[in-house]
């Protein structure tokens, strides 16, 4: 297989999405030629507009659940195509299952045909509503396969199984990243997740909506840190799944209060019923990433939130 030093061309599926677009930026900056593939179901050309016309960047509007072919040699295929927020995958449940199964199969097939590395964007959702805390990679999870979140959870679990099957049966060089909550500029303002929802509500002076009593926890990682972890994982020789996330755990209520304070809003906090199967706790055990990749997050939550708020202010054009 060609080395990264002689062949610098990658495919990123879902490359017009929030995280995928930041990956496109990183690989272009590192000197790679990037083929970005996205059907724009939840992604946006706005996220990659600054790259259009770059000589080492190409955008292909395409659904990767169909036959996937890319001309020329490839160093790697990074599979990031999928709705990622509960609002999105509950609105598009069948497509979420299809992109996790058929899409993963097509992306793996492309990597196999090209002799390329393959990196799967998996998720902390494979742990479900965890009974082990924090969650190590050895934990098999507590997932409701027929619940409203099951379409995403099980799609990613299946994608992991297929990825490992290609590694074991075909000898494909595969990597699996279990990505915990990530935030930063370019998040869709209406994607329904806590951070963009709180920021938009605070900027508009609206009440901040907290579900349940707000004591459920999340561990949020700034996008630049996540991209660094993904980049290191792809270039590593680590086949086993690796948790990538920030172990600095915070309650949803505390997160709302922090964002309200950073925005400088006087918005009240209102409480709504907790959605079905909403995880009570979420925190990564990142010892594997620390030991094998030399990676851990470096951006403090306050700094990351300030950068994200600034991006939202600019896009809203107000507040």
TORRO-49764 format. One record per residue: x, y, z of N, C-alpha, C, O in turn; residue in three letters. Coordinates in steps of 0.1 Angstrom, whole numbers, plus 5000, padded with zeros to 4 digits. Atoms other than C-alpha are relative to their C-alpha. Layout:
BEGIN
X Y Z X Y Z X Y Z X Y Z ALA $
...
***
This chain:
BEGIN
5008 4988 5000 5000 5000 5000 5009 5012 5000 5018 5013 5008 UNK $
4992 4987 5001 5014 5035 4991 5000 5007 5014 4990 5006 5021 UNK $
4999 4994 4988 5026 5054 5021 4993 5014 4999 4991 5019 4989 UNK $
5006 4987 4999 5010 5087 5033 5009 5011 4993 5005 5021 4989 UNK $
4990 4990 5005 5042 5105 5021 5000 5000 4985 5004 5010 4979 UNK $
5000 5000 5015 5038 5094 4984 4986 5001 4995 4984 5005 4983 UNK $
5013 5000 5005 5000 5092 4981 4991 5008 5010 4988 5003 5021 UNK $
5007 4991 4990 4981 5121 4997 4986 5004 4994 4984 5015 4990 UNK $
5013 4998 5005 4945 5117 4985 4990 4992 5008 4992 4980 5011 UNK $
5010 5007 4991 4915 5109 5007 4986 5004 4995 4983 5014 4989 UNK $
5015 4997 5001 4877 5106 5004 4994 5002 5014 4997 4994 5023 UNK $
5007 4998 4987 4856 5120 5032 4985 5000 4996 4980 5009 4990 UNK $
5015 5001 5002 4819 5109 5031 4994 5009 5011 4999 5009 5022 UNK $
5006 4990 4990 4796 5134 5049 5009 5012 5002 5008 5018 5012 UNK $
4990 4989 4999 4823 5160 5042 4994 5014 5000 5001 5023 5004 UNK $
5006 4986 4999 4798 5189 5040 4993 5001 5013 4986 5012 5015 UNK $
5006 4999 4987 4786 5182 5075 5008 5008 5010 5019 5013 5006 UNK $
4993 4992 4990 4797 5199 5107 5014 4994 5002 5024 5001 4999 UNK $
4987 5006 4998 4825 5175 5116 5008 4997 4987 5020 4999 4987 UNK $
4994 5003 5012 4832 5164 5081 5007 5011 4993 5018 5010 4987 UNK $
4995 4988 5007 4838 5199 5068 5013 5004 5007 5023 5009 5001 UNK $
4988 4997 4993 4864 5205 5096 5011 4990 4996 5023 4994 4996 UNK $
4990 5010 5005 4881 5173 5085 5006 5004 4986 5018 5002 4984 UNK $
4996 4996 5014 4882 5185 5049 5010 5011 5002 5021 5011 4995 UNK $
4991 4989 4997 4899 5217 5062 5014 4995 5004 5024 4999 4999 UNK $
4988 5005 4995 4925 5197 5081 5008 4993 4989 5020 4995 4988 UNK $
4993 5007 5010 4934 5174 5053 5005 5008 4988 5016 5006 4983 UNK $
4995 4990 5010 4936 5202 5027 5012 5007 5006 5022 5009 4999 UNK $
4989 4992 4993 4959 5221 5052 5012 4991 5001 5023 4996 5000 UNK $
4988 5009 4999 4981 5190 5055 5005 4996 4987 5015 4988 4986 UNK $
4995 5002 5013 4986 5189 5018 4993 4989 4992 4998 4985 4981 UNK $
5008 5010 5007 4961 5162 5008 4991 5005 4990 4986 5016 4990 UNK $
5011 4998 5009 4938 5161 4979 4988 4994 5006 4989 4982 5010 UNK $
5012 5004 4993 4903 5158 4993 4988 4999 4990 4985 5008 4983 UNK $
5013 5002 5007 4872 5143 4976 4989 4999 5011 4989 4990 5018 UNK $
5011 4998 4990 4842 5154 4997 4988 4995 4993 4983 5000 4983 UNK $
5012 5006 5005 4811 5133 4991 4989 5002 5010 4990 4999 5022 UNK $
5011 4997 4991 4777 5144 5006 4988 5001 4992 4987 5007 4981 UNK $
5013 4999 5007 4741 5141 4997 4992 5013 5005 4981 5015 5000 UNK $
5006 4988 4995 4733 5173 5017 4987 4998 5007 4979 5008 5008 UNK $
5013 5002 4992 4705 5157 5037 5001 5008 5013 4991 5015 5016 UNK $
4998 4992 4988 4719 5173 5069 5013 5009 4999 5015 5018 5007 UNK $
4989 4992 5002 4751 5188 5055 4997 5012 4992 4985 5014 4988 UNK $
5002 4987 5008 4755 5222 5037 5012 5004 4992 5023 5003 4997 UNK $
4989 4994 5008 4776 5236 5009 5006 5012 5007 5018 5015 5005 UNK $
4994 4989 4992 4780 5266 5032 5012 4996 5008 5021 5004 5010 UNK $
4989 5005 4991 4803 5245 5054 5013 4999 4992 5024 4999 4998 UNK $
4988 5003 5008 4827 5239 5025 5002 5011 4989 5011 5010 4980 UNK $
5000 4989 5010 4821 5271 5004 5014 5006 4998 5018 5009 4987 UNK $
4986 4994 5000 4856 5284 5013 5010 4991 4993 5021 4995 4989 UNK $
4991 5010 5007 4871 5252 4998 4997 4998 4985 5006 4994 4978 UNK $
5003 5002 5014 4853 5252 4965 5009 5008 4991 5011 5020 4994 UNK $
4990 4993 5009 4877 5261 4937 5014 4997 5004 5023 5000 4996 UNK $
4987 5003 4996 4907 5250 4957 5005 4988 4991 4997 4979 4989 UNK $
4995 5010 5010 4929 5229 4934 5001 4986 5006 5001 4976 4999 UNK $
4999 5014 4994 4931 5200 4959 4987 4996 5007 4987 4987 5016 UNK $
5013 5003 4993 4894 5199 4969 4990 4998 4989 4989 5006 4979 UNK $
5011 5002 5009 4865 5184 4950 4988 4995 5007 4989 4987 5016 UNK $
5013 5004 4993 4829 5182 4961 4992 4992 4990 4990 4996 4978 UNK $
5008 5009 5008 4807 5154 4948 4986 4999 5008 4986 4994 5019 UNK $
5013 5001 4994 4769 5156 4955 4995 4987 4997 4991 4984 4986 UNK $
5003 5014 5002 4761 5120 4960 4995 4993 5013 5000 4996 5024 UNK $
5005 5008 4988 4743 5095 4983 5008 4987 5000 5008 4979 4991 UNK $
4991 5011 4999 4768 5069 4995 4993 4987 5003 5000 4976 5004 UNK $
5007 5013 4999 4741 5042 5000 4999 4994 4986 4996 4982 4985 UNK $
4999 5005 5014 4744 5038 4962 5014 4995 4997 5023 4998 5005 UNK $
4987 5004 5005 4773 5023 4943 5010 5011 5001 5007 5022 4996 UNK $
4991 4989 4998 4804 5043 4952 5013 4997 4993 5020 4987 4995 UNK $
4987 5001 5008 4833 5048 4928 5007 5013 4999 5000 5024 4997 UNK $
4992 4988 5002 4861 5073 4927 5012 4997 4992 5019 4987 4995 UNK $
4988 5003 5009 4887 5075 4900 5013 5003 5007 5014 5011 5016 UNK $
4986 4997 4995 4924 5073 4909 5003 4993 5013 4994 4986 5019 UNK $
4995 5006 4988 4944 5061 4938 4995 5007 5012 4992 5019 5012 UNK $
5004 4994 4988 4934 5067 4974 5009 4995 5011 5013 4984 5012 UNK $
4993 5004 4988 4953 5067 5007 4990 4996 5010 4992 4986 5018 UNK $
5009 5004 4989 4922 5066 5029 4985 5004 4996 4983 5013 4988 UNK $
5014 4997 5001 4884 5066 5030 4995 5003 5015 4997 4994 5023 UNK $
5005 4997 4986 4869 5084 5061 4985 5001 4998 4979 5010 4991 UNK $
5015 5001 5001 4832 5075 5065 4993 5007 5011 4992 5002 5022 UNK $
5006 4991 4991 4814 5103 5082 4985 5003 4996 4979 5012 5002 UNK $
5013 4998 5005 4781 5102 5063 4990 4994 5009 4989 4982 5011 UNK $
5011 5004 4992 4751 5100 5086 4994 5012 5007 5001 5021 5012 UNK $
5006 4991 4990 4725 5121 5104 5006 4997 5014 5009 4986 5017 UNK $
4993 5002 4987 4741 5127 5138 4992 5005 5012 4996 5001 5024 UNK $
5007 4995 4989 4716 5145 5160 4987 4992 5002 4981 4988 4992 UNK $
5013 5008 4998 4685 5128 5176 4989 5006 4992 4981 4999 4986 UNK $
5011 4994 5008 4663 5153 5158 5001 4995 4986 4991 4992 4980 UNK $
4998 5004 5013 4678 5144 5125 4998 4985 4997 4990 4982 4988 UNK $
5002 5015 5003 4679 5106 5128 4987 4995 5003 4982 4985 4999 UNK $
5014 5004 4998 4644 5105 5142 4991 5005 4989 4981 5000 4986 UNK $
5007 4995 5012 4633 5126 5112 5003 4991 4988 4994 4990 4979 UNK $
4996 5008 5011 4652 5103 5088 5004 4986 5005 5016 4983 5003 UNK $
4995 5013 4994 4652 5069 5105 5004 4990 4990 5014 4983 4993 UNK $
4996 5010 5009 4653 5047 5075 5013 5003 4993 5022 4995 4990 UNK $
4988 4996 5007 4680 5067 5057 5012 4998 5010 5023 4995 5006 UNK $
4990 5002 4990 4700 5066 5090 5005 4986 5000 5017 4983 5001 UNK $
4996 5015 5000 4699 5028 5090 5007 4996 4987 5016 4988 4987 UNK $
4994 5003 5013 4707 5027 5053 5014 5005 4999 5023 4998 4994 UNK $
4986 4995 5002 4738 5049 5055 5009 4993 5010 5021 4992 5007 UNK $
4992 5007 4990 4750 5030 5086 5003 4986 4995 5014 4980 4998 UNK $
4998 5013 5005 4746 4997 5068 5005 5000 4985 5017 4996 4982 UNK $
4996 5000 5014 4746 5001 5030 5011 5010 4997 5021 5007 4990 UNK $
4989 4990 5002 4767 5033 5031 5013 4995 5005 5023 4997 4998 UNK $
4987 5005 4994 4793 5017 5053 5006 4989 4991 5018 4988 4988 UNK $
4996 5011 5009 4794 4986 5030 5006 5006 4987 5016 5001 4982 UNK $
4995 4993 5012 4799 5009 4999 5013 5006 5003 5023 5005 4995 UNK $
4987 4993 4997 4826 5029 5016 5011 4990 5003 5023 4993 4999 UNK $
4990 5010 4998 4844 4998 5028 5004 4994 4987 5016 4991 4985 UNK $
4997 5006 5013 4842 4984 4993 5009 5009 4992 5018 5004 4985 UNK $
4991 4991 5007 4858 5015 4979 5014 4999 5005 5024 4999 4998 UNK $
4987 5001 4994 4886 5013 5004 5007 4987 4996 5019 4987 4993 UNK $
4995 5013 5004 4891 4976 4996 5005 5001 4985 5016 4996 4982 UNK $
4996 4999 5014 4892 4983 4958 5012 5008 4998 5020 5005 4989 UNK $
4988 4991 5001 4918 5010 4963 5012 4996 5008 5022 5003 5007 UNK $
4989 5003 4991 4939 4993 4989 5002 5011 5010 5014 5014 5014 UNK $
4999 4988 4992 4932 5023 5011 4996 4997 5015 4990 4987 5018 UNK $
5005 5001 4986 4928 5028 5049 4986 5004 5000 4981 5011 4992 UNK $
5014 4996 4998 4893 5031 5062 4999 5004 5015 5003 4997 5024 UNK $
5003 4995 4986 4882 5052 5092 4985 5001 5001 4979 5009 4994 UNK $
5014 4999 4997 4847 5047 5106 4997 5010 5011 5003 5010 5021 UNK $
5005 4991 4990 4830 5076 5124 4989 4993 5008 4978 4993 5004 UNK $
5010 5006 4992 4813 5056 5151 4996 5010 5011 4999 5022 5010 UNK $
5006 4991 4991 4798 5071 5182 4999 4995 5014 4999 4983 5017 UNK $
5003 5004 4986 4794 5071 5220 4987 4994 5002 4984 4987 5012 UNK $
5014 5006 4999 4758 5061 5213 5000 4985 4999 4990 4979 5003 UNK $
4999 5015 4999 4770 5025 5209 4999 4995 5014 4996 4983 5016 UNK $
5001 5004 4986 4771 5025 5247 4986 5002 5005 4983 4997 5016 UNK $
5014 4998 4996 4734 5035 5249 4999 5008 5013 5006 5018 5015 UNK $
5001 4994 4986 4723 5045 5284 5008 4992 5009 5004 4982 5015 UNK $
4990 5010 4995 4754 5031 5300 4998 4997 5015 4994 5005 5023 UNK $
5000 5005 4987 4755 5010 5331 5014 5000 5006 5016 4997 5018 UNK $
4986 4998 4996 4793 5015 5333 5004 5014 4998 5002 5020 4987 UNK $
4997 4986 5001 4807 5049 5340 5014 5003 5006 5016 4999 5017 UNK $
5001 4996 5014 4829 5063 5325 5001 4988 4991 5003 4976 4995 UNK $
5001 5011 5010 4827 5042 5293 5013 4997 4994 5019 5005 4986 UNK $
4988 5004 5007 4858 5022 5283 4996 4993 4987 4984 4989 4985 UNK $
5003 5007 5013 4860 5006 5248 4996 4986 5002 4989 4980 4993 UNK $
5004 5014 4998 4856 4972 5263 4985 4998 5004 4980 4987 5003 UNK $
5014 5001 4996 4820 4980 5275 4992 4998 4987 4993 5005 4977 UNK $
5008 5003 5011 4794 4965 5252 4987 5008 4998 4981 5008 4988 UNK $
5011 4991 5001 4767 4990 5260 4987 4995 5005 4985 4983 5008 UNK $
5013 5002 4995 4731 4992 5270 4990 5007 4991 4985 5018 4994 UNK $
5007 4994 5011 4711 4999 5239 4986 4994 4998 4985 4982 4999 UNK $
5014 5005 5003 4673 4997 5233 4999 4999 4984 4998 5010 4978 UNK $
5000 5001 5014 4673 4984 5197 4987 5004 4993 4987 5007 4981 UNK $
5013 4997 5006 4636 4992 5191 4995 5014 5005 4984 5018 5002 UNK $
5004 4987 4996 4636 5026 5208 5002 5011 4989 5007 5007 4978 UNK $
5000 4989 5010 4635 5060 5190 5015 5003 4996 5018 5008 4985 UNK $
4986 4997 5003 4673 5063 5192 5007 4988 4994 5019 4988 4990 UNK $
4994 5012 5005 4679 5027 5181 5004 5000 4985 5014 4993 4982 UNK $
4997 5000 5014 4680 5036 5144 5015 5005 4998 5022 5001 4989 UNK $
4986 4995 5001 4713 5055 5150 5009 4991 5008 5020 4987 5003 UNK $
4991 5008 4992 4727 5034 5178 5003 4987 4993 5015 4983 4992 UNK $
4998 5013 5006 4722 5001 5160 5007 5001 4986 5014 4992 4982 UNK $
4993 4998 5013 4733 5015 5126 5015 5001 5002 5023 4995 4995 UNK $
4986 4998 4997 4766 5025 5142 5006 4987 5005 5018 4984 5002 UNK $
4995 5012 4995 4770 4992 5160 5002 4990 4988 5012 4983 4988 UNK $
4998 5009 5012 4764 4973 5127 5012 5005 4992 5019 4996 4987 UNK $
4989 4995 5008 4788 4996 5110 5014 4996 5006 5023 4992 4998 UNK $
4988 5005 4993 4815 4987 5136 5002 4985 4997 5013 4981 4994 UNK $
4998 5014 5002 4808 4950 5131 5004 4997 4985 5013 4989 4983 UNK $
4996 5002 5014 4811 4953 5093 5014 5004 4998 5021 4998 4990 UNK $
4986 4995 5001 4843 4973 5096 5010 4989 5005 5020 4987 4998 UNK $
4991 5010 4995 4859 4946 5117 4999 4988 4992 5009 4981 4990 UNK $
5001 5012 5009 4846 4919 5093 5009 5002 4988 5016 4993 4984 UNK $
4991 4996 5011 4864 4937 5065 5015 4999 5004 5023 4995 4996 UNK $
4986 5001 4995 4895 4939 5086 5004 4985 5001 5015 4982 4997 UNK $
4996 5014 4997 4895 4902 5096 4999 4992 4987 5008 4983 4985 UNK $
5001 5009 5012 4883 4887 5063 5008 5005 4988 5014 4997 4981 UNK $
4992 4995 5012 4899 4910 5037 5013 5006 5003 5021 5010 4994 UNK $
4987 4994 4996 4928 4923 5057 5001 5015 4998 5012 5021 4997 UNK $
5000 4986 5002 4917 4959 5052 5005 5007 5013 5003 5003 5024 UNK $
4995 4992 4988 4935 4985 5074 4988 5009 5004 4985 5019 4997 UNK $
5011 4993 4995 4906 4998 5094 5002 5007 5014 5010 5002 5022 UNK $
4999 4992 4988 4902 5024 5122 4985 5003 5004 4977 5006 4996 UNK $
5013 4997 4995 4871 5029 5144 5001 5011 5011 5007 5009 5022 UNK $
5000 4990 4990 4866 5062 5163 4986 5001 5006 4976 5003 4999 UNK $
5012 4998 4993 4839 5063 5189 4999 5014 5005 5006 5018 5016 UNK $
5000 4985 4998 4831 5100 5189 4990 5004 5011 4978 5001 5009 UNK $
5009 4995 4990 4816 5116 5220 4996 5015 4996 5001 5020 4986 UNK $
5006 4987 5004 4796 5149 5219 5011 5010 4996 5020 5013 5004 UNK $
4991 4990 5006 4815 5174 5197 4992 5013 4997 4981 5012 4992 UNK $
5007 4987 5003 4807 5211 5193 5010 5010 4994 5022 5007 4994 UNK $
4991 4989 5005 4821 5242 5176 4993 5007 4988 4981 5004 4985 UNK $
5005 4993 5012 4816 5265 5146 4995 4991 4989 5000 4980 4987 UNK $
5007 5007 5011 4794 5253 5117 4989 4990 5005 4983 4984 4996 UNK $
5011 5008 4996 4770 5233 5139 4987 5006 4995 4986 5018 4994 UNK $
5013 4995 5004 4735 5236 5125 4993 5006 5012 4992 4999 5022 UNK $
5006 4993 4989 4716 5261 5146 4987 4993 5004 4982 4995 5015 UNK $
5013 5007 4997 4684 5239 5144 5002 4985 5001 4992 4978 4999 UNK $
4998 5014 5000 4700 5205 5148 4994 4993 5013 4994 4981 5014 UNK $
5007 5006 4989 4683 5200 5182 5009 4996 5012 5004 4993 5022 UNK $
4991 5003 4989 4714 5193 5203 5001 5011 5010 4999 5023 5007 UNK $
5000 4990 4989 4720 5211 5236 5007 5012 4997 5002 5023 4998 UNK $
4992 4988 5001 4748 5234 5228 4995 5010 4989 4993 5022 4992 UNK $
5005 4990 5010 4735 5250 5195 4986 5005 5004 4983 5017 5002 UNK $
5013 4996 4995 4700 5251 5210 5001 5011 5010 4995 5021 5010 UNK $
4998 4990 4989 4711 5269 5241 5006 5013 4995 5002 5024 4999 UNK $
4994 4987 5005 4733 5294 5222 4990 5008 4992 4989 5020 4994 UNK $
5010 4993 5008 4705 5303 5197 4990 5006 5009 4986 5018 5008 UNK $
5010 4995 4991 4680 5307 5225 5005 5012 5008 4998 5022 5010 UNK $
4994 4989 4992 4703 5328 5246 5003 5013 4992 5000 5024 4996 UNK $
4998 4989 5009 4713 5350 5217 4987 5008 4996 4987 5020 4994 UNK $
5013 4994 5004 4677 5356 5208 4992 5005 5013 4981 5010 5011 UNK $
5007 4996 4987 4667 5362 5245 4988 4992 5003 4979 4996 5010 UNK $
5011 5009 4997 4644 5332 5245 5003 4991 5012 5015 4990 5016 UNK $
4997 5009 4989 4640 5308 5274 5009 4988 4995 5007 4984 4984 UNK $
4992 5011 5003 4666 5280 5275 4993 4987 5004 4989 4986 5015 UNK $
5007 5012 4997 4650 5246 5272 5009 4989 5005 5017 4984 4997 UNK $
4992 5011 4994 4664 5219 5295 4990 4988 5001 4979 4990 5007 UNK $
5009 5012 4999 4649 5184 5293 5003 4992 5012 5015 4991 5016 UNK $
4999 5007 4987 4643 5164 5324 5004 5010 5011 5000 5022 5010 UNK $
4996 4991 4989 4658 5179 5356 5013 5007 4997 5018 5015 5005 UNK $
4987 4994 5004 4691 5188 5338 5011 4994 5007 5023 4998 5004 UNK $
4989 5006 4993 4711 5165 5360 5007 4990 4991 5018 4985 4995 UNK $
4993 5009 5009 4719 5142 5331 5013 5006 4995 5013 5019 4993 UNK $
4987 4994 5003 4755 5147 5321 5005 4997 4985 5000 4987 4979 UNK $
4993 5002 5013 4775 5150 5288 5014 5004 5002 5018 5011 5011 UNK $
4986 4996 5000 4811 5153 5280 5003 5006 4986 5002 4999 4976 UNK $
5000 4993 5013 4816 5179 5252 5015 5003 4996 5023 5008 5004 UNK $
4986 4999 5005 4848 5181 5231 4999 5010 4988 4991 5009 4979 UNK $
4999 4990 5011 4857 5211 5209 5005 4994 4987 5014 4985 4987 UNK $
4998 5006 5013 4859 5203 5172 5015 4999 4996 5019 4989 4990 UNK $
4986 5000 5003 4896 5212 5168 5007 4988 5007 5015 4981 5001 UNK $
4995 5012 4993 4905 5186 5194 4996 4987 4994 5004 4978 4992 UNK $
5005 5012 5006 4883 5160 5178 5007 4997 4987 5011 4986 4984 UNK $
4994 5001 5013 4898 5166 5144 5015 4995 5002 5019 4986 4994 UNK $
4987 5004 4997 4933 5162 5159 5000 4985 5003 5009 4977 4999 UNK $
5001 5014 4996 4923 5129 5175 4997 4991 4988 5003 4980 4986 UNK $
5003 5008 5012 4908 5116 5142 5012 4999 4991 5014 4988 4985 UNK $
4988 5000 5009 4939 5126 5122 5010 4990 5005 5016 4982 4998 UNK $
4990 5009 4994 4962 5108 5146 4995 4985 4999 5003 4976 4997 UNK $
5005 5014 5000 4939 5077 5147 5002 4994 4985 5007 4983 4984 UNK $
4999 5005 5013 4939 5074 5109 5014 4996 4997 5017 4986 4990 UNK $
4986 5002 5003 4977 5076 5107 5007 4990 5010 5018 4986 5008 UNK $
4995 5010 4990 4981 5051 5136 4998 4986 4994 4994 4984 4983 UNK $
5002 5014 5003 4981 5013 5135 4990 4994 5010 4990 4981 5011 UNK $
5009 5005 4990 4953 5010 5161 4987 4995 4993 4980 5003 4987 UNK $
5011 5006 5007 4926 4986 5148 4988 5001 5010 4976 5003 5005 UNK $
5011 5000 4991 4905 4984 5180 4993 5014 5001 4999 5024 4998 UNK $
5007 4987 4998 4878 5011 5186 5007 5009 5010 5012 5004 5020 UNK $
4994 4991 4991 4891 5042 5203 4990 5011 5003 4984 5017 4994 UNK $
5008 4989 4995 4871 5067 5224 5007 5013 4997 5018 5014 5001 UNK $
4995 4986 5002 4876 5103 5213 4989 5009 5006 4978 5010 5001 UNK $
5009 4990 4994 4860 5129 5235 5007 5006 5012 5018 5003 5015 UNK $
4994 4993 4988 4866 5152 5265 4994 4994 5013 4982 4995 5015 UNK $
5005 5007 4987 4863 5134 5299 4995 5010 5010 4991 5006 5021 UNK $
5005 4989 4991 4854 5168 5315 4985 5000 5000 4978 5006 4992 UNK $
5015 5003 4999 4818 5158 5325 4993 5013 5005 4998 5019 5015 UNK $
5007 4989 4996 4792 5185 5328 4985 4997 5000 4981 4990 4990 UNK $
5014 5002 5001 4755 5185 5336 4994 5009 4989 4999 5019 4986 UNK $
5006 4992 5011 4731 5197 5309 4995 5014 5006 4996 5024 4999 UNK $
5005 4988 4994 4717 5223 5334 5012 5010 5002 5011 5022 4999 UNK $
4989 4992 4999 4752 5236 5341 5005 5006 4987 5009 5017 4986 UNK $
4997 4996 5013 4759 5238 5304 4991 5012 4996 4996 5021 4990 UNK $
5009 4989 5004 4728 5259 5299 5004 5013 5008 5004 5024 5002 UNK $
4997 4989 4992 4738 5282 5328 5013 5007 4995 5014 5019 4994 UNK $
4987 4995 5005 4774 5286 5314 4998 5008 4987 5003 5019 4985 UNK $
5003 4993 5013 4761 5295 5279 4993 5013 5002 4996 5023 4996 UNK $
5008 4987 4997 4736 5320 5293 5009 5011 5005 5008 5022 5001 UNK $
4991 4990 4995 4764 5337 5312 5010 5005 4990 5013 5017 4990 UNK $
4990 4996 5010 4789 5337 5283 4993 5009 4989 5000 5018 4984 UNK $
5008 4992 5009 4762 5352 5260 4997 5013 5006 4996 5024 4999 UNK $
5004 4988 4993 4753 5377 5286 4985 5002 5000 4980 5013 4999 UNK $
5015 5000 5002 4716 5368 5284 4993 4999 5014 4999 4994 5023 UNK $
5008 5001 4988 4689 5371 5310 4989 4990 4999 4979 4990 5006 UNK $
5010 5010 5003 4669 5342 5296 4997 4991 5012 5007 4986 5018 UNK $
5004 5010 4989 4650 5320 5321 5003 4986 4994 5004 4984 4982 UNK $
4998 5015 5004 4656 5282 5320 4987 4993 5003 4981 4994 5014 UNK $
5012 5008 4999 4625 5261 5314 5002 4986 4998 5012 4982 4992 UNK $
4998 5014 5000 4621 5224 5319 4989 4993 4992 4977 4996 4994 UNK $
5009 5008 5008 4605 5199 5295 5003 4985 5003 5013 4982 5008 UNK $
4998 5015 4997 4600 5161 5299 5012 4995 4992 5015 4999 4981 UNK $
4989 5006 5005 4630 5140 5292 4996 4991 4988 4987 4983 4990 UNK $
5004 5009 5011 4629 5123 5257 5003 4985 5004 5011 4982 5012 UNK $
4998 5014 4998 4627 5085 5255 5015 4996 4998 5021 5000 4988 UNK $
4987 5006 5001 4660 5066 5261 5012 5011 5000 5023 5007 4996 UNK $
4989 4990 4999 4680 5099 5267 5010 4995 5010 5006 4992 5022 UNK $
4990 5005 4991 4713 5088 5283 5001 5009 5013 5001 5021 5012 UNK $
4999 4992 4987 4716 5098 5320 5014 5005 5002 5016 5016 5008 UNK $
4986 4996 4998 4754 5099 5319 5008 4997 4987 5004 4988 4979 UNK $
4991 5003 5012 4781 5101 5292 5013 5006 5002 5015 5019 5004 UNK $
4986 4996 4997 4818 5103 5298 5010 4990 4994 5009 4978 4998 UNK $
4991 5010 5006 4846 5087 5278 5012 4997 5009 5017 5006 5016 UNK $
4987 5004 4995 4875 5067 5292 5009 5001 4989 5008 4994 4979 UNK $
4992 4998 5012 4902 5080 5269 5015 4995 5002 5024 5000 4996 UNK $
4986 5005 4998 4932 5061 5283 5006 4993 4987 5018 4995 4985 UNK $
4995 5007 5012 4935 5041 5250 5005 5011 4991 5016 5009 4985 UNK $
4996 4989 5009 4937 5074 5230 5013 5006 5005 5022 5010 4998 UNK $
4988 4994 4994 4962 5088 5255 5013 4992 4998 5023 4997 4994 UNK $
4989 5009 5001 4984 5058 5254 5005 4996 4986 5017 4996 4983 UNK $
4996 5004 5013 4983 5048 5218 5001 5011 4989 5008 5010 4979 UNK $
5000 4989 5010 4977 5081 5200 5008 5012 5006 5011 5022 4999 UNK $
4994 4988 4994 4993 5105 5225 4991 5012 5000 4995 5024 4999 UNK $
5011 4989 5002 4960 5125 5223 4992 5002 5013 4988 4992 5020 UNK $
5010 4996 4990 4939 5143 5248 4995 5014 4996 5003 5022 4991 UNK $
5005 4987 5003 4917 5174 5245 5008 5011 5007 5014 5009 5018 UNK $
4993 4989 4994 4934 5208 5251 4992 5013 5001 4996 5022 5008 UNK $
5008 4988 4999 4907 5234 5245 4990 5000 5011 4982 4991 5012 UNK $
5009 4999 4988 4889 5244 5277 4986 5003 4995 4984 5010 4985 UNK $
5014 4998 5005 4851 5244 5275 4997 5015 4999 4990 5018 4989 UNK $
5003 4985 5001 4849 5282 5282 5005 5005 4987 4997 5012 4980 UNK $
4994 4994 5012 4872 5290 5253 4993 4994 4987 4990 5001 4978 UNK $
5008 5006 5012 4854 5265 5229 4987 5006 4999 4982 5008 4988 UNK $
5014 4994 5001 4820 5279 5238 5001 5014 4995 4992 5018 4987 UNK $
4999 4986 5005 4832 5315 5232 5002 5000 4985 4996 5008 4978 UNK $
4997 5001 5014 4845 5305 5198 4987 4996 4992 4984 5002 4982 UNK $
5012 5004 5006 4812 5288 5190 4989 5011 5000 4982 5013 4990 UNK $
5009 4989 4998 4791 5317 5203 5003 5010 4989 4994 5016 4983 UNK $
4996 4989 5010 4811 5341 5181 4995 4996 4986 4991 5004 4978 UNK $
5004 5005 5013 4804 5319 5150 4984 5001 4999 4980 5005 4988 UNK $
5015 4999 5001 4766 5318 5158 4996 5014 4999 4986 5017 4992 UNK $
5003 4986 5001 4765 5355 5163 5001 5005 4986 4993 5012 4980 UNK $
4997 4995 5014 4780 5361 5129 4990 4994 4990 4985 5001 4982 UNK $
5009 5006 5009 4757 5336 5112 4986 5005 5002 4978 5007 4992 UNK $
5013 4994 4997 4726 5350 5129 4999 5014 4995 4988 5019 4992 UNK $
5000 4986 5005 4736 5385 5119 4993 5009 5010 4987 5020 5006 UNK $
5007 4992 4990 4722 5399 5151 5005 4997 5014 5016 4991 5015 UNK $
4997 5003 4986 4724 5398 5189 5014 5004 5004 5018 5002 5016 UNK $
***
